[in-house]
Amino acid sequence: MKDASRTGRFLMCVLVAAMWQPILGAGKAKPIESTPQPAKPRVTDSQKDFCNLVWGCGLPVPPGYCPDPALVEKPKFVFDSTRCQEARLLNSRGVGPGHPLVGFNL
């Protein structure tokens, strides 16, 4: 008789637990599906060097050549007047970064 009551109590506990689970689970919020983020643009080493030179020397940036500055690794040096001298000289003579013949090719 004791075994029957133990089994009955056990089955009752299992039944209550099975019924309780959906009640608890119903209150959980469903995760919000986020919109897929656009892929980071692939930046080549030469493009990284070009963009750092243009930004560091204050030259005009041709549209579409350089990604967001936060995506490009910063150089370990500072662009001072000595480093920027030739680039600024060429730019002042009309040979800028976006020049069709000698500018940076994408």
NORGIKA-V932435 format. One record per residue. RES is the residue in three letters. SS is DSSP state (H for helix, E for strand, - for the rest). OMEGA is omega in radians with two decimals (NA if undefined). NEAR is the number of other C-alpha atoms within 12 Angstrom. Layout:
BEGIN
res=RES ss=SS omega=OMEGA near=NEAR
res=RES ss=SS omega=OMEGA near=NEAR
END
This chain:
BEGIN
res=MET ss=- omega=3.13 near=7
res=LYS ss=H omega=3.13 near=8
res=ASP ss=H omega=3.14 near=9
res=ALA ss=H omega=3.14 near=10
res=SER ss=H omega=3.08 near=11
res=ARG ss=H omega=3.13 near=12
res=THR ss=H omega=3.12 near=13
res=GLY ss=H omega=3.11 near=14
res=ARG ss=H omega=3.13 near=14
res=PHE ss=H omega=3.13 near=14
res=LEU ss=H omega=3.12 near=14
res=MET ss=H omega=3.12 near=14
res=CYS ss=H omega=3.12 near=14
res=VAL ss=H omega=3.14 near=14
res=LEU ss=H omega=3.11 near=13
res=VAL ss=H omega=3.13 near=14
res=ALA ss=H omega=3.13 near=14
res=ALA ss=H omega=3.13 near=14
res=MET ss=H omega=-3.09 near=14
res=TRP ss=H omega=-3.08 near=14
res=GLN ss=H omega=3.13 near=14
res=PRO ss=H omega=3.13 near=12
res=ILE ss=H omega=3.13 near=12
res=LEU ss=H omega=-3.11 near=12
res=GLY ss=H omega=-3.10 near=12
res=ALA ss=H omega=-3.10 near=11
res=GLY ss=- omega=-3.11 near=10
res=LYS ss=- omega=3.11 near=10
res=ALA ss=- omega=3.10 near=9
res=LYS ss=- omega=3.13 near=8
res=PRO ss=- omega=3.13 near=6
res=ILE ss=- omega=3.11 near=6
res=GLU ss=- omega=-3.12 near=8
res=SER ss=- omega=3.08 near=6
res=THR ss=- omega=-3.12 near=6
res=PRO ss=- omega=3.14 near=7
res=GLN ss=- omega=3.09 near=8
res=PRO ss=- omega=-3.12 near=7
res=ALA ss=- omega=3.08 near=8
res=LYS ss=- omega=3.11 near=12
res=PRO ss=- omega=3.12 near=18
res=ARG ss=- omega=-3.11 near=16
res=VAL ss=- omega=3.12 near=23
res=THR ss=- omega=3.12 near=18
res=ASP ss=H omega=-3.13 near=14
res=SER ss=H omega=3.10 near=17
res=GLN ss=H omega=3.09 near=25
res=LYS ss=H omega=3.12 near=28
res=ASP ss=H omega=3.14 near=25
res=PHE ss=H omega=-3.09 near=34
res=CYS ss=H omega=3.10 near=36
res=ASN ss=H omega=3.11 near=33
res=LEU ss=H omega=-3.12 near=33
res=VAL ss=H omega=3.14 near=29
res=TRP ss=H omega=-3.08 near=28
res=GLY ss=H omega=-3.11 near=28
res=CYS ss=H omega=3.11 near=26
res=GLY ss=- omega=3.12 near=21
res=LEU ss=- omega=3.12 near=27
res=PRO ss=- omega=-3.12 near=24
res=VAL ss=- omega=3.09 near=26
res=PRO ss=- omega=-3.10 near=21
res=PRO ss=- omega=3.08 near=12
res=GLY ss=- omega=-3.10 near=15
res=TYR ss=- omega=-3.03 near=28
res=CYS ss=- omega=3.07 near=31
res=PRO ss=- omega=3.09 near=23
res=ASP ss=- omega=-3.12 near=19
res=PRO ss=H omega=3.13 near=23
res=ALA ss=H omega=-3.11 near=14
res=LEU ss=H omega=-3.07 near=18
res=VAL ss=- omega=3.12 near=24
res=GLU ss=- omega=-3.12 near=19
res=LYS ss=- omega=3.11 near=19
res=PRO ss=- omega=-3.12 near=17
res=LYS ss=- omega=3.14 near=9
res=PHE ss=- omega=-3.12 near=12
res=VAL ss=- omega=3.07 near=15
res=PHE ss=- omega=3.13 near=23
res=ASP ss=- omega=-3.08 near=16
res=SER ss=H omega=3.13 near=15
res=THR ss=H omega=-3.14 near=13
res=ARG ss=H omega=-3.05 near=18
res=CYS ss=H omega=-3.02 near=21
res=GLN ss=H omega=-3.09 near=18
res=GLU ss=H omega=-3.14 near=19
res=ALA ss=H omega=3.12 near=28
res=ARG ss=H omega=3.11 near=25
res=LEU ss=H omega=3.12 near=18
res=LEU ss=H omega=3.13 near=18
res=ASN ss=H omega=3.13 near=23
res=SER ss=H omega=3.13 near=14
res=ARG ss=- omega=3.06 near=12
res=GLY ss=- omega=3.13 near=18
res=VAL ss=- omega=-3.09 near=20
res=GLY ss=- omega=-3.12 near=25
res=PRO ss=- omega=-3.12 near=35
res=GLY ss=- omega=-3.13 near=25
res=HIS ss=- omega=-3.05 near=18
res=PRO ss=- omega=-3.10 near=13
res=LEU ss=- omega=-3.03 near=11
res=VAL ss=- omega=3.10 near=14
res=GLY ss=- omega=-3.14 near=20
res=PHE ss=- omega=3.14 near=24
res=ASN ss=- omega=3.10 near=17
res=LEU ss=- omega=NA near=20
END
